[in-house]
Amino acid sequence: MTTRVTFIGAGNMAGAIIGGMIDSGFARQAITATSPDDSVLAPLRERLGIHTATDNAAAVAEADVVVLAVKPQIMQDVCAGMQAAIQARKPLILSVAAGLPADTLEHWLGGELPVVRCMPNTPSLVGAGAAGLYANARVSDDQKRSATELLEAVGLVEWVDDESLLDAVTAVSGSAPAYFFLMFEAMEQAGVELGLPADTARRLAMQTAYGAASMAMDSDKTPGELKRNVMSPGGTTERAIQHMENAGLRDIMQGAMRACADRASEMADELGKR
């Protein structure tokens, strides 16, 4: 039987996952997206050929999986409006909303529900995402497989056994695209100061990052080994790496990621107390 999936919310992340699902072979007729504004739904309906609805309760009535893809700040009200329909159906709940604990979501939806929390990142929009997933005790093995299939449609999936580890996932992948964008900015600026046109420096930096990531993904060597393979003794790369090490790049990255994880934990506490 075809798994029926309803997306509550029709923003960029929902659209990316739906597009990836269809490209991976999911049936269009088994996918529904909702929004109170039909003008938001129309592009998805026309581009992807899926079902759309403005009534959340009606849309989840036959769903096997309900993907919560609305902003955390409005999630409680959205859950309240479809609680009865969710309780009647008891579908798998898959949340891509940052910061909202599984227990909070389950409570807002009436309790006794299988809930998977997902921390995706923005490269999911181009099919190159990385997501950390956590399942509460009510999620079956089949439901975990369903969640994996949905998120693998837009990238890499890694499961964690402790919900608090999603804070670490946020630091390592959820917020991390911005770290690399900052690096691109800095490399472009340095290239310009060395005499390159800005667009040339930008393209070289981004293509090099893409190539380095591709090499690391395809290699059985650690990043440290790959780094050392590029560093000829007394050469240009060694000089650059020594400068970064002496400037404290590792401490900067560790501090930044700790700050990110701490803020993710704070947000979970704040949102979970509502």
C-alpha positions in Angstrom: 0.0 0.0 0.0 1.1 3.5 -0.7 2.1 5.5 2.4 -0.1 8.6 2.6 1.8 11.7 3.8 0.3 15.0 4.8 2.5 18.1 5.2 1.1 20.7 7.6 2.8 23.8 6.1 3.8 24.4 2.6 7.0 26.5 2.9 10.4 26.0 1.3 11.4 23.0 3.5 8.1 21.2 2.9 8.4 21.9 -0.9 11.9 20.6 -0.9 11.1 17.3 0.8 8.0 16.8 -1.4 10.0 17.4 -4.5 12.7 14.9 -3.4 10.0 12.4 -2.5 8.5 12.6 -6.0 12.0 12.3 -7.6 12.6 9.2 -5.4 9.4 7.5 -6.7 6.8 8.5 -4.1 3.3 8.7 -5.6 2.1 12.2 -6.1 -1.5 11.3 -5.4 -0.4 10.1 -1.9 1.0 13.5 -0.9 -1.0 16.4 0.5 0.2 19.8 1.7 -1.8 22.3 3.7 -1.8 26.1 4.3 -4.5 28.5 5.3 -3.6 30.5 2.2 -4.4 28.8 -1.1 -2.1 31.2 -3.0 0.8 29.5 -1.1 -0.5 26.1 -2.2 -1.1 26.9 -5.8 2.6 26.8 -7.0 3.1 23.4 -5.2 -0.1 22.0 -6.8 0.8 23.2 -10.2 4.5 22.3 -10.1 4.3 19.0 -8.3 0.8 17.7 -9.0 0.1 16.9 -5.3 -3.1 17.3 -3.4 -3.5 20.5 -1.3 -5.9 21.7 1.3 -6.7 24.6 3.6 -8.3 22.4 6.3 -5.6 20.7 8.4 -8.0 18.4 10.2 -9.5 17.1 7.0 -6.1 16.6 5.5 -4.8 14.4 8.2 -7.9 12.2 8.5 -6.5 9.6 6.1 -2.7 10.2 6.6 -0.2 7.6 7.6 2.5 10.2 8.2 1.9 13.8 9.2 4.8 16.1 8.7 4.7 19.2 10.9 6.4 22.0 8.9 5.2 25.2 10.4 7.0 27.8 12.5 7.5 26.7 16.2 5.8 29.9 17.4 2.5 28.9 15.9 2.8 25.1 16.4 0.6 24.9 19.5 -2.3 26.5 17.9 -1.9 24.4 14.7 -1.8 21.2 16.8 -4.9 22.2 18.8 -6.9 22.6 15.6 -6.3 19.1 14.4 -5.9 17.2 17.7 -9.2 15.3 17.4 -8.4 14.2 13.9 -4.9 13.1 14.8 -6.2 11.1 17.8 -8.7 9.4 15.6 -6.0 8.3 13.1 -2.9 8.0 15.3 -0.4 8.6 12.4 3.3 8.9 12.6 4.1 12.5 13.5 7.3 13.8 11.9 8.3 17.3 13.0 10.9 19.5 11.2 10.2 22.4 13.5 13.3 23.5 15.4 13.4 23.4 19.2 10.1 21.7 20.0 10.6 18.6 22.1 8.9 15.3 21.1 7.0 15.2 24.5 5.6 18.7 23.9 4.4 17.9 20.4 2.8 14.7 21.6 1.1 16.5 24.5 -0.2 19.3 22.1 -1.7 16.6 19.9 -3.4 14.7 22.6 -0.8 12.1 23.7 0.1 8.5 23.0 1.5 9.2 19.5 4.6 8.1 17.7 6.7 11.2 17.2 10.0 11.6 15.2 11.9 14.9 15.5 14.0 15.9 12.6 16.8 18.6 12.4 17.3 19.2 8.7 19.4 21.9 7.1 18.9 24.4 4.2 20.9 22.4 1.6 17.9 20.1 1.7 16.4 22.7 -0.7 18.9 21.5 -3.4 18.8 17.8 -2.5 22.0 17.9 -0.6 20.8 18.1 3.0 21.9 16.4 6.2 19.4 15.6 8.9 19.5 14.2 12.4 16.4 12.2 13.5 15.2 11.1 17.0 12.2 8.8 17.6 10.2 8.5 20.8 9.4 5.1 22.3 6.1 4.8 20.4 7.7 4.8 17.0 7.9 1.3 15.4 10.7 0.0 13.2 8.5 0.3 10.1 7.7 4.0 11.0 11.4 4.7 11.4 12.0 3.3 8.0 9.3 5.5 6.6 10.8 8.6 8.2 14.2 7.6 6.8 12.8 7.2 3.3 11.2 10.6 3.5 14.3 12.5 4.6 16.7 10.6 2.4 14.8 12.0 -0.5 16.7 15.3 0.2 20.0 14.1 1.6 21.8 12.2 4.4 20.0 10.9 7.4 21.5 10.1 10.8 19.5 8.8 13.8 20.4 9.6 17.4 19.2 7.7 20.5 19.1 10.7 22.9 16.8 13.6 22.0 19.3 16.0 23.6 21.8 15.1 20.9 19.7 17.0 18.4 21.3 20.1 19.9 24.7 18.7 18.7 23.2 17.9 15.3 22.1 21.6 15.1 25.7 22.6 15.8 27.3 20.2 13.4 24.9 20.3 10.4 21.7 22.3 11.1 23.3 25.7 11.5 26.6 24.7 9.8 25.8 25.9 6.3 26.2 29.4 7.6 29.7 28.6 8.8 30.7 27.7 5.3 29.0 30.7 3.8 31.1 32.8 6.2 34.2 31.0 5.0 33.2 31.7 1.4 32.8 35.4 2.3 36.2 35.5 3.9 37.9 33.6 1.1 36.3 35.9 -1.5 37.5 39.0 0.3 41.0 37.7 0.7 41.1 36.8 -3.0 40.0 40.3 -3.9 42.7 41.7 -1.7 45.2 39.5 -3.5 44.1 40.9 -6.9 41.3 38.5 -8.1 37.9 39.8 -9.4 35.3 39.1 -6.8 33.2 36.7 -8.9 36.3 34.7 -9.8 37.4 34.4 -6.2 33.8 33.4 -5.2 33.5 30.7 -7.9 37.0 29.3 -7.1 36.2 29.2 -3.3 32.8 27.5 -3.8 34.0 24.9 -6.3 36.9 24.1 -4.1 34.7 23.5 -1.1 32.4 21.3 -3.3 35.4 19.3 -4.5 36.9 18.9 -1.1 33.6 17.7 0.4 33.2 15.3 -2.5 36.7 13.9 -2.0 36.1 13.5 1.8 32.7 11.8 1.2 34.2 9.3 -1.3 37.4 8.6 0.6 38.1 6.1 3.3 40.7 8.5 4.8 39.9 10.8 7.7 39.8 14.6 7.1 43.1 14.9 8.9 44.7 12.4 6.6 43.3 14.2 3.5 44.6 17.5 4.9 48.1 16.1 5.4 48.1 14.7 1.8 47.8 18.3 0.5 50.5 19.7 2.8 53.9 19.4 1.2 56.7 20.0 3.8 57.7 23.7 3.6 55.0 24.4 1.0 52.2 26.9 0.6 49.4 24.8 2.1 51.5 23.9 5.2 52.2 27.7 5.7 48.4 28.5 5.5 47.4 25.6 7.8 50.0 26.6 10.4 48.7 30.2 10.3 45.1 29.0 10.9 46.2 26.7 13.8 48.3 29.4 15.4 45.3 31.8 15.1 43.2 29.4 17.1 40.8 28.2 14.3 40.0 25.0 16.2 39.1 26.8 19.4 37.0 29.3 17.4 35.0 26.4 15.8 34.6 24.5 19.0 33.4 27.6 20.8 31.0 28.6 18.0 29.5 25.1 17.9 29.1 24.9 21.7 27.4 28.3 21.6 25.0 27.0 18.9 24.2 23.8 20.8 23.6 25.7 24.0 21.2 28.1 22.3 19.4 25.1 20.7 18.9 23.7 24.2 17.7 27.0 25.6 15.2 27.3 22.8 13.9 23.8 23.5 13.3 24.8 27.1 11.6 28.0 26.2 9.3 26.5 23.6 8.6 23.4 25.7 7.3 25.4 28.6 4.6 27.1 26.6 
